[in-house]
Amino acid sequence: MAGRATRRPDVSPQAKALELDLRFEEDGAQIFPGALDPATCLSIEQAAADLPRDVPGVRIGAAPALRGMLAVDGPIGRIAGSVLGRDARPVRAVLFDKTAARNWALGWHQDRTIVVEQRGAVDGFGPWTVKAGLVQVEPPFALLERMVTIRVHLDPVDATNAPLRIVPGSHRLGRLPETSIGHVVEARGERLCRANRGNVWLYATPIVHGSRAADPPRRRRVLQIDYAAEDLPAPLRWHGL
């Protein structure tokens, strides 16, 4: 990885309750409070306005209105670039829109798939699935360990509004058998990733994470983007945005 994600914007009084002690290298997670101004948040909302709202997570196949923000010189992409370097590029995006009508919970797990343009026979890649018309595959885990994930918060998230739960340091444990993840959570403990509107969380993609349903139910919109800084082995290619 190219750098260390340690620089932060000035901390506002509203950010004092956030998990400011978490660091990317050690813990696999780090918050950037106030990373996005109100105009940028509004632009993201407008870009996502026409996406379907009847599913928990909308996989975004193309996002021309977001490209400038997500590029390595943009306000979101530069955070990924602080770890991956100048070659960082967005390779998958999902909008999570939790509401009273769609108030799901997510068990402990590691993210293990990527999105590619089309299926191809490459050793170590598989199994294959198609979701929302996008071809997904499980790559060698070492590739996921060289990726980062960004979560952009469009709504305030306190301890009751379904914050992401992460297991600090679990990004360094490799691919965990599903039967052992519960033991890892018990042994290492968990942290809540609270946020204010405009905050950005940076995660190591393989970190063990989950979330509860909001209680009481209310809206919680998060734009999640995976970043990589390397090409896939031919004939595979990132789908991108």
Secondary structure as UniProt FT lines:
FT   HELIX           13..15
FT   TURN            16..17
FT   TURN            20..21
FT   HELIX           24..27
FT   STRAND          29..32
FT   TURN            33..34
FT   HELIX           38..48
FT   TURN            49..50
FT   STRAND          57..60
FT   HELIX           64..66
FT   HELIX           67..70
FT   TURN            72..73
FT   TURN            75..76
FT   HELIX           77..84
FT   TURN            86..87
FT   STRAND          89..98
FT   STRAND          106..109
FT   STRAND          114..116
FT   TURN            123..124
FT   STRAND          128..131
FT   TURN            132..133
FT   STRAND          134..137
FT   HELIX           141..144
FT   TURN            145..146
FT   STRAND          148..153
FT   TURN            159..160
FT   STRAND          164..166
FT   TURN            168..169
FT   HELIX           170..172
FT   HELIX           178..188
FT   STRAND          191..193
FT   TURN            197..198
FT   STRAND          200..204
FT   TURN            205..206
FT   STRAND          209..211
FT   STRAND          220..228
FT   TURN            234..235
//
